[in-house]
Amino acid sequence: MSKQTQTARKTVKDIAAAKGATPLVMLTAYDAPTAAILDPHCDILLVGDSLGMVVHGLPSTVGVTMEMMILHGQAVMRGSDQAMVVVDMPFGSYETSAEQAFLNAVRIMKETGCQAVKIESGAYAAGQIAHLVERGIPVMGHIGLRPQAINVDGGFRAKGRTGDERDRVVAEARAAADAGAFCIVIEGVAEDLAAAITAEVSCPTIGIGASAACDGQVLVTQDMLGLFDWTPKFVRRYADLREAIDKAAAEYAADVRARRFPGTAETYSLRKQGS
């Protein structure tokens, strides 16, 4: 059976059934080998537009293109076969109109084979979400701290710390859920606000910097694995791969310069005639 076959993967119905049950596990994935490692452990693999910063070295997610999302989405689909794969819609691909959102979402789903798209869903995007869902495209919402809005917000900062801002975050959640989002990511809000939203909306919530009150959790995999010098407050490092990779590269470089690598075990030799 091809890895592109979707019947064995987690479905929207599976994710919806997790509301109030065992917390959902979601991690980001941007390439096939990583997706293959994460797949057995995750309910959802997110091809996040965070790839712009994590993989391509961009200063924010604003510069991410449709082509980048599709390329990485294809790789993650090839590397996985059981987790639901969700691909972010990049900045500028859905905000103008429901029609624009639909055409770009269709392109992402057709060219990658993913099961759903994710939209950074301010209240303005409710129309786009409803338009997509009505036409057969599952949509994951994203409220609270929205990285694509960095230029308006003046940086990455937690949301819902004032009364007005709190009301806006709740309104975003209601709008996304009422429009038909099957799941909502809540980023960078206080525990009590995340708990209130999780209790109010009927779809599962997945937190990132939003406490264990949500119905699941997501982290950027490279943050969780310790590949960067700095990680946000809400990240727990489960490994220190930066140090391990640095040590391995240093040992390799030393062996090459000392002509210890390649050695006999890594070198081909002529076969004897008749062998």
Secondary structure, DSSP 8 states (H G I E B T S, - for coil): --TT--TTS--HHHHHTTTTSS-EEEEE--SHHHHHHHGGG-SEEEE-TTHHHHTT--SSSTT--HHHHHHHHHHHHHH-SSSEEEEE--TTSSSS-HHHHHHHHHHHHHHH--SEEEEE--GGGHHHHHHHHHTT--EEEEEES-GGGHHHHTS---B--SHHHHHHHHHHHHHHHHHT-SEEEEESB-HHHHHHHHHH-SS-EEEESS-TTSSEEEE-HHHHTT-SS---TT---S--HHHHHHHHHHHHHHHHHTT-SS-GGG------TT-
